[in-house]
Amino acid sequence: MTAPKITKEELARRQAVVEACRWMNASGLNQGTSGNISIRDGERMLITPSGLPYDRMKAEDLVPMPLEGEYGAYEGELTPSSEWRFHLDILCAKPEVGAVVHTHSTYATTLAIAGREIPACHYMIAAAGGPTIRCAPYATYGTAELSANALAALEGRTCCLLANHGMIAIGPTLDKAMWLAVELETIARQYYLSLAIGQPNLLSDAEIGHVIEKFKSYGPRPRPEKAIA
């Protein structure tokens, strides 16, 4: 069966994922092929393939998986990331989510190894949707148990840690999910360093609630185009 032709618009969406993967490794947000990214594409998910180094990945290599129908089905010769399950489950459970970013960033993973959730040590935690960034209990990678744990940790949140594993950040767009992944790693680093010099001063739930309201229009935005006279 001949694969459907990729449109110019879809190719651009795919290329954005490839560039995001390469950027997160170049920036230190991820290492090797340990991370993965998915985006919603109509009634399916496009996800990075398993084991393919980002510097060799092409837009055409992203693996389509239907959001409905046969669970775990995919198109093409390349297999989807081993973490396809929580990507698919998140996109199915949260229709407002357009992208899922998973990385093994150093500080977030360090806290996850310690099984520590991140408390309200900085007002930017409001970007997570609440006064904490939860740490999901450990489960073997790629399993239904890990996916269930991740979904529970993401209840009312936009990011979480995965015990002894890494982090997940979600957003309505790829840009927002990537931005949040950077913010999560930043606050993880800040919390880790604050623990090294003493007991962090934590903000109240009321203050974080106030900041969450202010954050409703916060985050990366497209550059406004100047009107042409």
C-alpha positions as CSV (number, residue, x, y, z in Angstrom):
1,M,0.0,0.0,0.0
2,T,1.4,3.4,-1.0
3,A,1.9,5.8,1.8
4,P,-0.2,9.0,1.4
5,K,1.8,12.0,0.1
6,I,3.0,14.4,2.8
7,T,1.6,17.9,2.1
8,K,3.8,21.0,2.3
9,E,2.0,22.1,5.5
10,E,2.5,18.7,7.2
11,L,6.2,18.6,6.1
12,A,6.7,22.0,7.9
13,R,5.1,20.6,11.1
14,R,7.3,17.6,10.9
15,Q,10.4,19.7,10.3
16,A,9.6,21.8,13.3
17,V,9.8,18.6,15.4
18,V,13.1,17.6,14.0
19,E,14.5,21.0,14.6
20,A,13.2,21.0,18.2
21,C,14.9,17.6,18.8
22,R,18.2,18.8,17.5
23,W,17.9,22.0,19.6
24,M,17.1,20.3,22.8
25,N,20.3,18.1,22.4
26,A,22.4,21.1,21.4
27,S,21.2,23.1,24.3
28,G,21.8,20.4,26.9
29,L,18.1,19.9,27.6
30,N,18.5,16.3,26.4
31,Q,21.3,13.8,25.6
32,G,21.6,11.2,22.8
33,T,18.3,9.6,21.7
34,S,16.9,9.4,25.2
35,G,14.2,12.1,24.7
36,N,11.2,12.1,22.4
37,I,8.7,14.5,21.0
38,S,5.2,14.1,19.6
39,I,2.6,16.5,18.1
40,R,-1.1,16.2,17.4
41,D,-1.8,16.1,13.6
42,G,-5.5,15.9,13.1
43,E,-6.8,12.5,14.1
44,R,-3.3,11.1,14.6
45,M,0.0,11.6,16.4
46,L,3.3,12.2,14.8
47,I,6.2,11.0,17.0
48,T,9.9,10.6,16.8
49,P,11.1,7.2,15.8
50,S,12.9,4.8,18.1
51,G,16.7,4.9,18.2
52,L,17.3,7.3,15.3
53,P,19.9,10.0,16.2
54,Y,18.5,13.5,15.8
55,D,21.3,14.6,13.5
56,R,20.3,11.9,11.0
57,M,16.5,12.3,11.4
58,K,14.5,13.7,8.6
59,A,11.0,15.2,8.6
60,E,9.7,12.1,6.7
61,D,11.0,9.8,9.5
62,L,8.4,10.9,12.1
63,V,6.0,8.0,12.7
64,P,2.2,8.5,12.4
65,M,0.0,6.8,15.0
66,P,-3.8,7.0,15.0
67,L,-5.4,8.5,18.1
68,E,-8.5,6.2,17.7
69,G,-8.9,2.7,16.4
70,E,-6.2,0.0,16.9
71,Y,-4.2,1.0,19.9
72,G,-0.5,1.2,19.2
73,A,-0.9,0.9,15.4
74,Y,1.6,2.9,13.3
75,E,2.4,3.7,9.7
76,G,5.8,3.3,7.9
77,E,8.9,1.2,8.3
78,L,10.3,3.0,11.3
79,T,9.0,2.0,14.8
80,P,7.8,4.8,17.1
81,S,9.7,5.9,20.2
82,S,9.6,3.3,23.0
83,E,7.6,5.9,25.0
84,W,4.8,6.2,22.4
85,R,2.3,4.9,25.0
86,F,2.3,7.9,27.3
87,H,2.5,10.3,24.4
88,L,-0.6,8.7,22.8
89,D,-2.4,8.4,26.1
90,I,-1.7,12.1,27.0
91,L,-3.0,13.3,23.6
92,C,-6.1,11.1,23.9
93,A,-6.9,12.2,27.4
94,K,-6.2,15.9,27.0
95,P,-7.7,17.3,23.7
96,E,-6.2,20.7,24.6
97,V,-2.7,19.4,24.2
98,G,-1.0,19.7,20.9
99,A,2.5,18.6,21.8
100,V,4.4,16.4,24.3
101,V,8.1,16.8,25.1
102,H,10.0,14.2,27.1
103,T,13.6,14.7,28.1
104,H,16.2,13.4,30.5
105,S,17.5,16.8,31.4
106,T,20.1,16.8,34.1
107,Y,18.6,18.6,37.1
108,A,15.0,17.5,36.5
109,T,16.2,13.9,36.3
110,T,18.4,14.3,39.4
111,L,15.4,15.4,41.4
112,A,13.4,12.5,39.8
113,I,16.1,10.1,40.9
114,A,15.7,11.3,44.4
115,G,11.9,11.0,44.1
116,R,11.4,14.7,44.9
117,E,8.6,16.8,43.7
118,I,9.4,20.5,43.2
119,P,7.6,22.8,45.6
120,A,6.8,26.5,45.0
121,C,10.4,27.7,45.4
122,H,9.9,30.2,42.5
123,Y,6.8,31.9,41.0
124,M,7.6,30.4,37.6
125,I,6.2,27.1,39.0
126,A,2.8,28.6,38.1
127,A,3.7,27.6,34.5
128,A,3.1,24.0,35.7
129,G,-0.5,24.9,36.5
130,G,-0.2,24.5,40.3
131,P,2.0,25.0,43.4
132,T,4.0,21.8,42.8
133,I,5.6,19.8,40.0
134,R,4.8,16.2,40.9
135,C,7.1,13.3,40.6
136,A,5.3,10.2,39.2
137,P,6.2,6.9,40.8
138,Y,8.7,4.7,39.0
139,A,7.6,2.2,36.4
140,T,9.6,0.5,33.6
141,Y,9.9,2.7,30.5
142,G,7.3,2.2,27.7
143,T,4.8,0.4,29.9
144,A,1.1,1.0,30.6
145,E,2.0,1.5,34.3
146,L,4.4,4.3,33.5
147,S,1.7,6.0,31.3
148,A,-0.9,5.7,34.0
149,N,1.5,7.2,36.6
150,A,2.4,10.1,34.2
151,L,-1.3,10.9,33.6
152,A,-2.0,10.9,37.3
153,A,1.0,13.3,37.9
154,L,-0.3,15.5,35.1
155,E,-3.7,15.9,36.6
156,G,-4.3,19.7,36.8
157,R,-0.6,20.2,35.7
158,T,1.3,20.9,32.4
159,C,4.5,19.1,33.4
160,C,5.8,16.4,35.7
161,L,8.9,14.4,36.7
162,L,9.1,10.7,36.2
163,A,10.9,8.9,39.1
164,N,14.4,7.6,38.1
165,H,13.7,8.6,34.6
166,G,13.2,12.2,33.4
167,M,10.5,14.8,32.7
168,I,7.4,15.5,30.6
169,A,6.2,18.9,29.4
170,I,3.0,19.4,27.5
171,G,1.4,22.4,25.7
172,P,-1.1,23.5,23.1
173,T,1.7,23.9,20.6
174,L,5.2,22.6,20.2
175,D,6.7,26.0,21.0
176,K,4.8,26.2,24.3
177,A,5.7,22.6,25.3
178,M,9.4,23.2,24.5
179,W,9.3,26.5,26.4
180,L,7.8,24.7,29.4
181,A,10.5,22.0,29.3
182,V,13.1,24.7,29.5
183,E,11.3,26.4,32.4
184,L,11.0,23.0,34.2
185,E,14.7,22.3,33.9
186,T,15.5,25.8,35.0
187,I,13.4,25.6,38.2
188,A,14.7,22.1,38.9
189,R,18.2,23.5,38.8
190,Q,17.3,26.5,41.0
191,Y,15.6,24.2,43.5
192,Y,18.5,21.8,43.6
193,L,21.0,24.6,44.2
194,S,18.8,26.2,46.9
195,L,18.8,22.9,48.7
196,A,22.6,23.0,48.6
197,I,22.8,26.2,50.6
198,G,19.9,25.7,53.0
199,Q,16.1,25.4,53.3
200,P,14.3,27.1,50.4
201,N,11.8,29.8,51.1
202,L,8.5,28.6,49.6
203,L,5.7,30.7,48.2
204,S,2.1,30.2,49.4
205,D,-0.6,28.4,47.4
206,A,-2.5,31.7,47.4
207,E,0.4,33.5,45.7
208,I,0.9,30.8,43.1
209,G,-2.9,30.9,42.4
210,H,-2.5,34.7,41.8
211,V,0.4,34.1,39.5
212,I,-1.4,31.4,37.6
213,E,-4.1,34.0,36.8
214,K,-1.5,36.4,35.5
215,F,0.1,33.6,33.5
216,K,-3.1,33.0,31.4
217,S,-1.6,35.2,28.6
218,Y,2.1,34.3,29.4
219,G,4.5,32.3,27.3
220,P,6.0,32.4,23.9
221,R,4.1,34.3,21.2
222,P,4.5,34.7,17.5
223,R,6.2,37.8,16.4
224,P,3.6,40.4,15.3
225,E,3.7,41.2,11.6
226,K,3.8,44.9,10.7
227,A,0.9,46.1,8.8
228,I,1.8,46.9,5.1
229,A,0.6,50.3,4.1
